Amino acid sequence: MSPSQSVQVRVTRQFTASPERVFDAWLEPEMVGQWMIGSAVRDEEVLRLAIDARVGGTFSFFVRRGAEELDHVGTYLEIDRPRRLVFTWHVDKEEDTLSRVTVEITPRDTGCELTLTHEMDAKWAEYASRTEQGWGTMLDVLVRAVGQG
């Protein structure tokens, strides 16, 4: 996906928790279930949560929203704890629409700053603001979930 054929959404949040704690929350199934998917974020039921946290490993966040079942899946491309995490992202029903998410965590005096960049094909441009809002909501829940530490 070249930059001219893609749309980027960027969301930044400040955390009082350590970079390690924030980073680990992306790869520990119990934590992911507290902030990325499930009832803490939206009206959905988690059916399955699987994470193989290694470069080349995959994840599957399978949920039910009303009558619809969705499987959010991806592959880890980079894992550089606690600074950088890069993975593909798509919903199983949209197999040809891989997007790429980059999470960068920078230490700060009072914790850390996380910047998430979601790069998707330009054909999804009309969903950019919804994507930004979705990640913003999830990161707000993550701020509360990791607290201090």
N, CA and C atoms as an extended XYZ file, in Angstrom:
447
Properties=species:S:1:pos:R:3:atomname:S:1:resname:S:1:resid:I:1 pbc="F F F"
N         0.864       -1.172        0.000 N   MET     1
C         0.000        0.000        0.000 CA  MET     1
C         0.906        1.229        0.000 C   MET     1
N         0.899        1.955       -1.084 N   SER     2
C         1.737        3.148       -1.143 CA  SER     2
C         1.005        4.305       -0.487 C   SER     2
N         1.738        5.306        0.016 N   PRO     3
C         1.098        6.423        0.701 CA  PRO     3
C         0.028        7.124       -0.129 C   PRO     3
N         0.208        7.170       -1.463 N   SER     4
C        -0.777        7.851       -2.302 CA  SER     4
C        -2.082        7.057       -2.390 C   SER     4
N        -2.029        5.784       -2.094 N   GLN     5
C        -3.217        4.936       -2.166 CA  GLN     5
C        -3.766        4.618       -0.782 C   GLN     5
N        -3.327        5.352        0.212 N   SER     6
C        -3.757        5.038        1.569 CA  SER     6
C        -4.249        6.277        2.303 C   SER     6
N        -4.965        5.990        3.365 N   VAL     7
C        -5.458        7.010        4.277 CA  VAL     7
C        -4.876        6.670        5.643 C   VAL     7
N        -4.399        7.690        6.353 N   GLN     8
C        -3.847        7.453        7.687 CA  GLN     8
C        -4.700        8.140        8.738 C   GLN     8
N        -4.935        7.405        9.814 N   VAL     9
C        -5.612        7.941       10.983 CA  VAL     9
C        -4.593        7.904       12.112 C   VAL     9
N        -4.469        8.998       12.856 N   ARG    10
C        -3.501        9.041       13.954 CA  ARG    10
C        -4.204        9.496       15.225 C   ARG    10
N        -3.956        8.745       16.316 N   VAL    11
C        -4.544        9.060       17.619 CA  VAL    11
C        -3.427        9.007       18.657 C   VAL    11
N        -3.382        9.997       19.543 N   THR    12
C        -2.346       10.056       20.583 CA  THR    12
C        -3.008       10.181       21.950 C   THR    12
N        -2.440        9.466       22.927 N   ARG    13
C        -2.926        9.553       24.308 CA  ARG    13
C        -1.732        9.572       25.261 C   ARG    13
N        -1.919       10.233       26.402 N   GLN    14
C        -0.922       10.291       27.471 CA  GLN    14
C        -1.314        9.271       28.542 C   GLN    14
N        -0.319        8.597       29.085 N   PHE    15
C        -0.547        7.598       30.133 CA  PHE    15
C         0.318        7.921       31.346 C   PHE    15
N        -0.204        7.664       32.535 N   THR    16
C         0.611        7.775       33.740 CA  THR    16
C         1.307        6.454       34.026 C   THR    16
N         0.905        5.389       33.339 N   ALA    17
C         1.526        4.065       33.510 CA  ALA    17
C         2.851        4.004       32.756 C   ALA    17
N         3.659        3.024       33.103 N   SER    18
C         4.966        2.849       32.457 CA  SER    18
C         4.792        2.401       31.006 C   SER    18
N         5.792        2.682       30.159 N   PRO    19
C         5.736        2.208       28.773 CA  PRO    19
C         5.557        0.686       28.692 C   PRO    19
N         6.211       -0.050       29.582 N   GLU    20
C         6.104       -1.512       29.568 CA  GLU    20
C         4.675       -1.971       29.841 C   GLU    20
N         4.043       -1.343       30.833 N   ARG    21
C         2.666       -1.727       31.189 CA  ARG    21
C         1.705       -1.431       30.032 C   ARG    21
N         1.872       -0.280       29.391 N   VAL    22
C         1.012        0.092       28.266 CA  VAL    22
C         1.258       -0.850       27.084 C   VAL    22
N         2.512       -1.128       26.790 N   PHE    23
C         2.857       -2.024       25.685 CA  PHE    23
C         2.269       -3.418       25.912 C   PHE    23
N         2.470       -3.950       27.106 N   ASP    24
C         2.007       -5.306       27.412 CA  ASP    24
C         0.488       -5.445       27.301 C   ASP    24
N        -0.233       -4.351       27.521 N   ALA    25
C        -1.695       -4.383       27.443 CA  ALA    25
C        -2.183       -4.718       26.036 C   ALA    25
N        -1.320       -4.561       25.040 N   TRP    26
C        -1.667       -4.897       23.660 CA  TRP    26
C        -1.506       -6.386       23.365 C   TRP    26
N        -0.732       -7.087       24.186 N   LEU    27
C        -0.383       -8.474       23.864 CA  LEU    27
C        -0.882       -9.500       24.877 C   LEU    27
N        -1.423       -9.056       25.990 N   GLU    28
C        -1.943       -9.964       27.012 CA  GLU    28
C        -3.454      -10.105       26.823 C   GLU    28
N        -3.928      -11.320       26.504 N   PRO    29
C        -5.356      -11.502       26.224 CA  PRO    29
C        -6.280      -10.934       27.302 C   PRO    29
N        -5.939      -11.135       28.553 N   GLU    30
C        -6.799      -10.627       29.633 CA  GLU    30
C        -6.942       -9.107       29.557 C   GLU    30
N        -5.838       -8.421       29.273 N   MET    31
C        -5.879       -6.956       29.169 CA  MET    31
C        -6.621       -6.509       27.910 C   MET    31
N        -6.346       -7.158       26.784 N   VAL    32
C        -7.024       -6.796       25.533 CA  VAL    32
C        -8.538       -6.876       25.725 C   VAL    32
N        -8.979       -7.902       26.452 N   GLY    33
C       -10.401       -8.071       26.716 CA  GLY    33
C       -10.983       -7.011       27.634 C   GLY    33
N       -10.129       -6.231       28.283 N   GLN    34
C       -10.599       -5.166       29.171 CA  GLN    34
C       -10.720       -3.818       28.471 C   GLN    34
N       -10.011       -3.641       27.334 N   TRP    35
C       -10.013       -2.296       26.745 CA  TRP    35
C       -10.232       -2.241       25.239 C   TRP    35
N        -9.900       -3.306       24.509 N   MET    36
C       -10.021       -3.226       23.059 CA  MET    36
C       -11.340       -3.781       22.546 C   MET    36
N       -11.804       -4.843       23.166 N   ILE    37
C       -13.042       -5.480       22.724 CA  ILE    37
C       -13.908       -5.770       23.939 C   ILE    37
N       -15.165       -6.044       23.670 N   GLY    38
C       -16.064       -6.412       24.749 CA  GLY    38
C       -16.878       -5.245       25.283 C   GLY    38
N       -17.592       -5.508       26.327 N   SER    39
C       -18.586       -4.566       26.843 CA  SER    39
C       -18.005       -3.275       27.402 C   SER    39
N       -16.706       -3.247       27.739 N   ALA    40
C       -16.101       -2.000       28.231 CA  ALA    40
C       -15.999       -0.957       27.123 C   ALA    40
N       -16.034       -1.403       25.867 N   VAL    41
C       -15.835       -0.506       24.736 CA  VAL    41
C       -17.121       -0.285       23.940 C   VAL    41
N       -17.867       -1.367       23.707 N   ARG    42
C       -19.095       -1.264       22.910 CA  ARG    42
C       -20.016       -2.423       23.271 C   ARG    42
N       -21.209       -2.378       22.738 N   ASP    43
C       -22.197       -3.414       23.033 CA  ASP    43
C       -21.890       -4.664       22.211 C   ASP    43
N       -21.011       -5.509       22.753 N   GLU    44
C       -20.638       -6.742       22.067 CA  GLU    44
C       -20.223       -7.783       23.092 C   GLU    44
N       -20.298       -9.038       22.660 N   GLU    45
C       -19.899      -10.164       23.499 CA  GLU    45
C       -18.646      -10.791       22.899 C   GLU    45
N       -17.638      -11.027       23.727 N   VAL    46
C       -16.415      -11.669       23.264 CA  VAL    46
C       -16.654      -13.175       23.190 C   VAL    46
N       -16.480      -13.742       22.003 N   LEU    47
C       -16.649      -15.179       21.811 CA  LEU    47
C       -15.317      -15.913       21.907 C   LEU    47
N       -14.255      -15.283       21.385 N   ARG    48
C       -12.924      -15.894       21.439 CA  ARG    48
C       -11.878      -14.791       21.334 C   ARG    48
N       -10.807      -14.979       22.089 N   LEU    49
C        -9.702      -14.019       22.093 CA  LEU    49
C        -8.416      -14.830       22.063 C   LEU    49
N        -7.688      -14.759       20.959 N   ALA    50
C        -6.459      -15.543       20.813 CA  ALA    50
C        -5.324      -14.639       20.340 C   ALA    50
N        -4.185      -14.725       21.015 N   ILE    51
C        -3.018      -13.912       20.679 CA  ILE    51
C        -1.777      -14.785       20.679 C   ILE    51
N        -1.055      -14.775       19.569 N   ASP    52
C         0.256      -15.425       19.455 CA  ASP    52
C         1.266      -14.292       19.284 C   ASP    52
N         1.742      -13.775       20.423 N   ALA    53
C         2.522      -12.538       20.465 CA  ALA    53
C         3.984      -12.752       20.084 C   ALA    53
N         4.208      -12.903       18.786 N   ARG    54
C         5.572      -12.994       18.248 CA  ARG    54
C         5.516      -12.489       16.816 C   ARG    54
N         6.651      -12.032       16.292 N   VAL    55
C         6.681      -11.582       14.912 CA  VAL    55
C         6.274      -12.756       14.022 C   VAL    55
N         5.288      -12.525       13.180 N   GLY    56
C         4.730      -13.594       12.355 CA  GLY    56
C         3.556      -14.292       13.005 C   GLY    56
N         3.363      -14.063       14.307 N   GLY    57
C         2.217      -14.630       15.020 CA  GLY    57
C         0.952      -13.861       14.672 C   GLY    57
N        -0.168      -14.451       14.988 N   THR    58
C        -1.449      -13.840       14.639 CA  THR    58
C        -2.316      -13.605       15.872 C   THR    58
N        -3.371      -12.822       15.659 N   PHE    59
C        -4.375      -12.639       16.706 CA  PHE    59
C        -5.753      -12.761       16.080 C   PHE    59
N        -6.717      -13.082       16.926 N   SER    60
C        -8.113      -13.175       16.520 CA  SER    60
C        -8.965      -12.694       17.685 C   SER    60
N        -9.756      -11.661       17.441 N   PHE    61
C       -10.684      -11.129       18.435 CA  PHE    61
C       -12.088      -11.331       17.851 C   PHE    61
N       -12.723      -12.433       18.237 N   PHE    62
C       -13.999      -12.844       17.666 CA  PHE    62
C       -15.125      -12.395       18.583 C   PHE    62
N       -16.030      -11.562       18.058 N   VAL    63
C       -17.094      -10.977       18.879 CA  VAL    63
C       -18.458      -11.119       18.199 C   VAL    63
N       -19.493      -10.962       19.024 N   ARG    64
C       -20.860      -10.907       18.510 CA  ARG    64
C       -21.433       -9.549       18.864 C   ARG    64
N       -21.912       -8.848       17.834 N   ARG    65
C       -22.614       -7.570       18.015 CA  ARG    65
C       -24.021       -7.755       17.493 C   ARG    65
N       -24.958       -7.854       18.398 N   GLY    66
C       -26.328       -8.146       17.984 CA  GLY    66
C       -26.357       -9.512       17.333 C   GLY    66
N       -26.838       -9.573       16.085 N   ALA    67
C       -26.914      -10.850       15.363 CA  ALA    67
C       -25.661      -11.114       14.533 C   ALA    67
N       -24.748      -10.151       14.484 N   GLU    68
C       -23.573      -10.267       13.619 CA  GLU    68
C       -22.356      -10.753       14.401 C   GLU    68
N       -21.624      -11.691       13.795 N   GLU    69
C       -20.366      -12.160       14.381 CA  GLU    69
C       -19.223      -11.637       13.535 C   GLU    69
N       -18.230      -11.038       14.190 N   LEU    70
C       -17.086      -10.437       13.511 CA  LEU    70
C       -15.794      -10.982       14.096 C   LEU    70
N       -14.845      -11.273       13.235 N   ASP    71
C       -13.532      -11.717       13.688 CA  ASP    71
C       -12.501      -10.703       13.232 C   ASP    71
N       -11.953       -9.948       14.186 N   HIS    72
C       -10.886       -8.993       13.900 CA  HIS    72
C        -9.573       -9.767       13.979 C   HIS    72
N        -8.849       -9.815       12.883 N   VAL    73
C        -7.655      -10.643       12.812 CA  VAL    73
C        -6.475       -9.847       12.277 C   VAL    73
N        -5.283      -10.346       12.564 N   GLY    74
C        -4.085       -9.698       12.060 CA  GLY    74
C        -2.851      -10.516       12.355 C   GLY    74
N        -1.740      -10.012       11.847 N   THR    75
C        -0.437      -10.641       12.015 CA  THR    75
C         0.526       -9.605       12.568 C   THR    75
N         1.322      -10.013       13.550 N   TYR    76
C         2.317       -9.109       14.128 CA  TYR    76
C         3.520       -8.995       13.192 C   TYR    76
N         3.850       -7.774       12.804 N   LEU    77
C         4.967       -7.512       11.893 CA  LEU    77
C         6.222       -7.078       12.643 C   LEU    77
N         6.051       -6.297       13.702 N   GLU    78
C         7.172       -5.846       14.546 CA  GLU    78
C         6.721       -5.866       15.995 C   GLU    78
N         7.609       -6.350       16.869 N   ILE    79
C         7.362       -6.287       18.314 CA  ILE    79
C         8.671       -5.839       18.947 C   ILE    79
N         8.701       -4.584       19.375 N   ASP    80
C         9.901       -4.009       19.979 CA  ASP    80
C         9.485       -3.424       21.334 C   ASP    80
N         9.387       -4.295       22.343 N   ARG    81
C         8.924       -3.888       23.670 CA  ARG    81
C         9.931       -2.976       24.341 C   ARG    81
N         9.527       -1.868       24.904 N   PRO    82
C         8.174       -1.316       25.023 CA  PRO    82
C         7.934       -0.142       24.078 C   PRO    82
N         8.640       -0.085       22.957 N   ARG    83
C         8.598        1.102       22.107 CA  ARG    83
C         7.653        1.042       20.920 C   ARG    83
N         7.571       -0.119       20.256 N   ARG    84
C         6.889       -0.149       18.961 CA  ARG    84
C         6.245       -1.512       18.714 C   ARG    84
N         5.009       -1.443       18.199 N   LEU    85
C         4.261       -2.636       17.829 CA  LEU    85
C         3.585       -2.337       16.490 C   LEU    85
N         3.781       -3.235       15.518 N   VAL    86
C         3.172       -3.060       14.201 CA  VAL    86
C         2.452       -4.351       13.840 C   VAL    86
N         1.218       -4.222       13.358 N   PHE    87
C         0.450       -5.403       12.982 CA  PHE    87
C        -0.533       -5.071       11.866 C   PHE    87
N        -0.913       -6.110       11.120 N   THR    88
C        -1.979       -5.942       10.145 CA  THR    88
C        -3.304       -6.023       10.889 C   THR    88
N        -4.364       -5.513       10.246 N   TRP    89
C        -5.673       -5.480       10.896 CA  TRP    89
C        -6.748       -5.587        9.825 C   TRP    89
N        -7.657       -6.504        9.998 N   HIS    90
C        -8.838       -6.534        9.143 CA  HIS    90
C        -9.925       -7.391        9.781 C   HIS    90
N       -11.112       -7.242        9.251 N   VAL    91
C       -12.236       -8.072        9.677 CA  VAL    91
C       -12.311       -9.217        8.692 C   VAL    91
N       -12.491      -10.424        9.197 N   ASP    92
C       -12.420      -11.625        8.350 CA  ASP    92
C       -13.298      -11.561        7.111 C   ASP    92
N       -14.410      -10.868        7.166 N   LYS    93
C       -15.304      -10.784        6.009 CA  LYS    93
C       -14.744       -9.866        4.918 C   LYS    93
N       -13.676       -9.152        5.234 N   GLU    94
C       -13.067       -8.206        4.290 CA  GLU    94
C       -11.624       -8.616        4.036 C   GLU    94
N       -11.434       -9.862        3.664 N   GLU    95
C       -10.107      -10.469        3.545 CA  GLU    95
C        -9.140       -9.663        2.690 C   GLU    95
N        -9.657       -8.990        1.665 N   ASP    96
C        -8.766       -8.271        0.748 CA  ASP    96
C        -8.455       -6.854        1.211 C   ASP    96
N        -8.858       -6.495        2.413 N   THR    97
C        -8.702       -5.114        2.852 CA  THR    97
C        -7.780       -4.997        4.053 C   THR    97
N        -6.593       -5.560        3.925 N   LEU    98
C        -5.619       -5.453        4.999 CA  LEU    98
C        -5.273       -4.003        5.262 C   LEU    98
N        -5.184       -3.663        6.508 N   SER    99
C        -4.669       -2.358        6.885 CA  SER    99
C        -3.529       -2.605        7.867 C   SER    99
N        -2.823       -1.540        8.205 N   ARG   100
C        -1.634       -1.665        9.047 CA  ARG   100
C        -1.741       -0.687       10.205 C   ARG   100
N        -1.490       -1.202       11.405 N   VAL   101
C        -1.537       -0.378       12.611 CA  VAL   101
C        -0.137       -0.334       13.221 C   VAL   101
N         0.327        0.879       13.515 N   THR   102
C         1.620        1.078       14.172 CA  THR   102
C         1.371        1.776       15.500 C   THR   102
N         1.870        1.170       16.565 N   VAL   103
C         1.752        1.741       17.906 CA  VAL   103
C         3.156        2.126       18.351 C   VAL   103
N         3.346        3.416       18.652 N   GLU   104
C         4.647        3.899       19.124 CA  GLU   104
C         4.468        4.483       20.514 C   GLU   104
N         5.330        4.044       21.429 N   ILE   105
C         5.235        4.466       22.828 CA  ILE   105
C         6.530        5.179       23.200 C   ILE   105
N         6.372        6.405       23.674 N   THR   106
C         7.517        7.229       24.045 CA  THR   106
C         7.487        7.484       25.551 C   THR   106
N         8.582        7.175       26.266 N   PRO   107
C         8.609        7.463       27.710 CA  PRO   107
C         8.488        8.967       27.971 C   PRO   107
N         7.801        9.318       29.024 N   ARG   108
C         7.670       10.713       29.475 CA  ARG   108
C         7.954       10.737       30.977 C   ARG   108
N         8.197       11.918       31.516 N   ASP   109
C         8.474       12.040       32.956 CA  ASP   109
C         7.362       11.443       33.805 C   ASP   109
N         6.135       11.590       33.345 N   THR   110
C         4.985       11.147       34.139 CA  THR   110
C         4.383        9.852       33.634 C   THR   110
N         5.098        9.109       32.801 N   GLY   111
C         4.566        7.856       32.260 CA  GLY   111
C         5.009        7.680       30.823 C   GLY   111
N         4.043        7.793       29.886 N   CYS   112
C         4.403        7.654       28.477 CA  CYS   112
C         3.323        8.260       27.587 C   CYS   112
N         3.697        8.400       26.329 N   GLU   113
C         2.766        8.856       25.314 CA  GLU   113
C         2.661        7.772       24.248 C   GLU   113
N         1.447        7.458       23.848 N   LEU   114
C         1.215        6.452       22.818 CA  LEU   114
C         0.638        7.142       21.591 C   LEU   114
N         1.240        6.862       20.448 N   THR   115
C         0.702        7.342       19.176 CA  THR   115
C         0.377        6.129       18.318 C   THR   115
N        -0.869        6.043       17.905 N   LEU   116
C        -1.330        4.956       17.058 CA  LEU   116
C        -1.586        5.523       15.662 C   LEU   116
N        -1.036        4.865       14.651 N   THR   117
C        -1.277        5.241       13.267 CA  THR   117
C        -1.896        4.044       12.557 C   THR   117
N        -3.079        4.243       12.009 N   HIS   118
C        -3.775        3.181       11.279 CA  HIS   118
C        -3.788        3.589        9.807 C   HIS   118
N        -3.091        2.809        8.999 N   GLU   119
C        -3.006        3.083        7.570 CA  GLU   119
C        -3.886        2.092        6.821 C   GLU   119
N        -4.797        2.631        6.022 N   MET   120
C        -5.724        1.767        5.292 CA  MET   120
C        -5.841        2.211        3.843 C   MET   120
N        -6.309        1.315        3.019 N   ASP   121
C        -6.486        1.595        1.612 CA  ASP   121
C        -7.390        2.817        1.430 C   ASP   121
N        -7.106        3.616        0.410 N   ALA   122
C        -7.878        4.835        0.154 CA  ALA   122
C        -9.364        4.563       -0.070 C   ALA   122
N        -9.713        3.350       -0.483 N   LYS   123
C       -11.137        3.047       -0.691 CA  LYS   123
C       -11.932        3.099        0.605 C   LYS   123
N       -11.237        3.103        1.753 N   TRP   124
C       -11.889        3.190        3.056 CA  TRP   124
C       -11.879        4.612        3.617 C   TRP   124
N       -11.548        5.594        2.791 N   ALA   125
C       -11.417        6.981        3.262 CA  ALA   125
C       -12.661        7.470        3.994 C   ALA   125
N       -13.845        7.073        3.530 N   GLU   126
C       -15.073        7.540        4.178 CA  GLU   126
C       -15.215        7.014        5.605 C   GLU   126
N       -14.426        5.990        5.969 N   TYR   127
C       -14.475        5.420        7.319 CA  TYR   127
C       -13.378        5.979        8.228 C   TYR   127
N       -12.575        6.901        7.717 N   ALA   128
C       -11.435        7.410        8.488 CA  ALA   128
C       -11.867        8.030        9.812 C   ALA   128
N       -12.878        8.881        9.799 N   SER   129
C       -13.274        9.533       11.053 CA  SER   129
C       -13.860        8.516       12.024 C   SER   129
N       -14.597        7.526       11.514 N   ARG   130
C       -15.140        6.486       12.383 CA  ARG   130
C       -14.014        5.632       12.971 C   ARG   130
N       -12.994        5.351       12.153 N   THR   131
C       -11.835        4.588       12.622 CA  THR   131
C       -11.106        5.370       13.707 C   THR   131
N       -10.911        6.651       13.473 N   GLU   132
C       -10.241        7.502       14.469 CA  GLU   132
C       -11.035        7.536       15.770 C   GLU   132
N       -12.333        7.681       15.663 N   GLN   133
C       -13.183        7.706       16.861 CA  GLN   133
C       -13.123        6.365       17.589 C   GLN   133
N       -13.139        5.264       16.835 N   GLY   134
C       -13.083        3.939       17.455 CA  GLY   134
C       -11.803        3.719       18.236 C   GLY   134
N       -10.663        4.042       17.599 N   TRP   135
C        -9.391        3.893       18.318 CA  TRP   135
C        -9.328        4.855       19.504 C   TRP   135
N        -9.850        6.066       19.337 N   GLY   136
C        -9.855        7.025       20.444 CA  GLY   136
C       -10.615        6.490       21.643 C   GLY   136
N       -11.773        5.894       21.389 N   THR   137
C       -12.574        5.302       22.466 CA  THR   137
C       -11.801        4.175       23.147 C   THR   137
N       -11.204        3.291       22.329 N   MET   138
C       -10.451        2.173       22.902 CA  MET   138
C        -9.275        2.667       23.733 C   MET   138
N        -8.554        3.663       23.231 N   LEU   139
C        -7.391        4.168       23.978 CA  LEU   139
C        -7.822        4.874       25.253 C   LEU   139
N        -8.967        5.529       25.251 N   ASP   140
C        -9.488        6.141       26.492 CA  ASP   140
C        -9.749        5.053       27.536 C   ASP   140
N       -10.292        3.926       27.099 N   VAL   141
C       -10.545        2.810       28.019 CA  VAL   141
C        -9.206        2.223       28.485 C   VAL   141
N        -8.229        2.150       27.562 N   LEU   142
C        -6.900        1.649       27.925 CA  LEU   142
C        -6.248        2.523       28.994 C   LEU   142
N        -6.376        3.843       28.872 N   VAL   143
C        -5.822        4.754       29.883 CA  VAL   143
C        -6.355        4.382       31.263 C   VAL   143
N        -7.652        4.124       31.346 N   ARG   144
C        -8.242        3.734       32.634 CA  ARG   144
C        -7.819        2.323       33.053 C   ARG   144
N        -7.722        1.410       32.087 N   ALA   145
C        -7.414        0.009       32.400 CA  ALA   145
C        -6.013       -0.176       32.969 C   ALA   145
N        -5.031        0.564       32.445 N   VAL   146
C        -3.663        0.387       32.943 CA  VAL   146
C        -3.393        1.234       34.166 C   VAL   146
N        -4.183        2.275       34.369 N   GLY   147
C        -4.005        3.122       35.557 CA  GLY   147
C        -2.585        3.592       35.694 C   GLY   147
N        -2.062        3.473       36.883 N   GLN   148
C        -0.678        3.860       37.140 CA  GLN   148
C         0.146        2.593       37.353 C   GLN   148
N         1.392        2.676       37.029 N   GLY   149
C         2.226        1.515       37.258 CA  GLY   149
C         3.282        1.364       36.198 C   GLY   149
